[in-house]
């Protein structure tokens, strides 16, 4: 029985055989998948495609996965981006997070693992998350998870869905120290090394988003986790 209905995925993968295998398997699980074999072609079709998730191979001709991700982020701040990376490309994985990626999967991988990552995105980072209508007041800032924004009196910033999920997790536990493991399990579904490194990248980005109000701090409690505090 399909696990999803009419969820539309952009798949950019230059390995013809691998791309066909991924597409066919995802379609068997109820997804609609558009496969493109280079970054330029994928970007050309992105805006007209109304996609809900992108799966991007890092090494592609004409426009690589990082350049494609940056271009997609310029057009859409919130769509989940999943990178396909080679096993040895450790620093490239971190680079992917820094430019707005949400997660990665290392080749070779099983279709079951890929489906698990997609489920995490759709459950925690996408469809269900957007249905949440809470609004948080943080000092002079207003955080609206449903609309993926933080706004002040003078500006409005759009967050990625992963940034929203992490900040919402902290807001729900404001003034409490939350462990790294609990955050990683809640947001990524695991607490492995690179999920931990990526969490640090996202925390740095959130601090920049919140920096316009000096009363708002995300403090690091070494060896334990993080704390969101707002001075009254």
N, C-alpha and C positions, 0 to 999 in steps of 0.2 A: 504494500500500500504506500503511495507516495507520501513523503513527509512534508511536502510543501506544494502549494498550488499557485501557479502564475508568478512566482518570484523570478525576476528577470536578472540574469547574470551576464556581465561582459567578461569573456575569457580571452586574454592576450597571451598566446603561446606559439613560438615559432617552430617548435618540434611538431611536425605534422601528425605523426603517429600518437604522441602523447596528448596533443590537443584533441584529437578525435576520441581517444579513450576517455578523457575527462568529460568531454561534452556528452558523449553517449551515456556514460554512467550517471551523470547528474540529471540528464533528461529522463532516465529510467526512474529517478526518484522524484519526478514531478516538477523539476525546474525548467525554465526556458533559458537556453544558453546560446549566445552569439559568439562564435569563435573567429578571432582575427590573428593573423600570423606575423604581424609586425606592429610596432607601436604607432606609427603614423596612421595606419588604417583603423586601428582601435580608437584613436583620438578623433578621427573624422566622424566616426559613428557614435561616439559617446553621447553627445548632447541630444541627438535625435532618438536615442534608444530608451530613455526613461528607465535606467537600470537601478537595481536596489543593492547591488554588490559587484565589485570588480576583483577578478583574480588575474594578477599580472606577473608574468615571467620577468625576471630581472634582465637576463641576457637575451635581447632581441635586436634584429636589424632595424635600421633607419631611425628608430627612437627606442631607447632602452626602457626598462621598466621604471627606473627612477625618474627619468625625464617625463615619461608618460604619467606617472603618479603626480608629479609636480603640476603638470598641465591640467590634470583632472581636478586637483585640489584648488587650482585657480578658478575653476568653473563650479565646483561643488565642494563645500567645506565639510560635508557630513557623510557622504557615501562611504561605506566600509571598503577598505583596500587591503587585500590579502596578497602578499608577495610569494612567488615560487622561487626558492633560492637553492643554489648548490651547497652541498654540505660544508665546504671549506670557506664559504663567504661570510665569516662571522662579523667582521666590521661592516660589511654591506648590509647586514640585517639591521644593525643599529642606525646606519644611514637611512634606511627605509623608514624607520620610526621617526627620525628627525625631520623628514620631509612630509610627514603626514600619513604614513602607512599605519595600519591598525594591528596587523599580525603577519606572520610568515609561516610557511610550511616548507620543510627541507626535502629536496629530492634525494633518493627515491622515497615516495610516500604511498600509502594505501588509500584507496578511495574512501574507505571507512574513516580514516583520519581526516581527510578533506571534508567529508560530510559532517564530522563532529565540529570542525572549525566553523563551517557555515552555520550549523545550528546555533553555536555560541553567538555568532554575529547577529543572527535574526532574533534570537531570544533576548540577549542582553544588550545589544548595540543598535538594534533597529526597530522592528515593527512594534514589539511590546513596549520598548522604552519610549517611543514617540507617543504612546497612548497615555503616558503619565503626565498629569497636568499640574504638579506641584510647582510653586514658585518660591525661591529662597531669597531672603534679604541678607546681604553680606555687607555690613557697613553702608557705604553709599552706593553699592552695586546691587543690581537685581539679576539673579540667575534663573533663567527659564529653560529647564531641561527639554520640555516639549518642543520649543522653538530653536533649541541649540544655540542660545545666545547668552552673553553677559552684557549688560548695558549699564552705563553711567549717565549722568546728566548730559554729557557732551559726546559720547560715542557708543557704538554698539559693535561687539565682537562676536563673530560666528565661530563656534567650536566644532571640532570633529566629534563623532559619536563616542569614540573612546574617551576623549577628554570629558565629555558630558558624563559618562558612566563613572569615571574616577572621581570627578568633583561632586557628583550627586552622592556617591558612597561616603565621601568625607563630610558632606553637608548633613547627611542623616546621622552622623556620629560627631557632630561639631563639639569641639573642646575635649574630646576623648582621644587617646592614643589608639590608633588602629594598627594591627600588625600587618607587615608586608604580606605574609601568607594569606591572611583573610582577604586582603584586597585582590591579590593575584587570583585566588580561587574564585572570588565573586565576579571579577571582570574578565579574566582570561580562561578560567576553568582549569588552571594548573599553576604551579609555582616554580617552574624550571628556571634555569640560569638566565636565559635570554628574555623570558617574560619579566624577570626581575630587573634586568638592565633596561628594558623598554619602559617599565614603570617609572624608573628614574628620569628618563627622557620626558615622559608625559608630565611628571610632577614639575620639572623645570619649566615646561611650556605653560602649565597652569599658573605657576608663580608669576610669569610675565603677564598673563591675562589679568591677574588680580593686582598687579603692582601699582595701579593708579590710586589705590587706597592703602596707605601704609599701615592701617589698623588690621589688615587681613594678612595672616601669616599661615603658611604651611611649613611647619617645623619638622625637621628630621630627628627622630629619636634613634640614635645609632644602635644597630643590632635588634631593633624592635619594629619600628614602623614610622608612621607619620601622624601629625595632629593638625587639624584645621582650627585656628582660633581667630576670633574677631574681638578686638578691644572695644569696649563700650565707651 
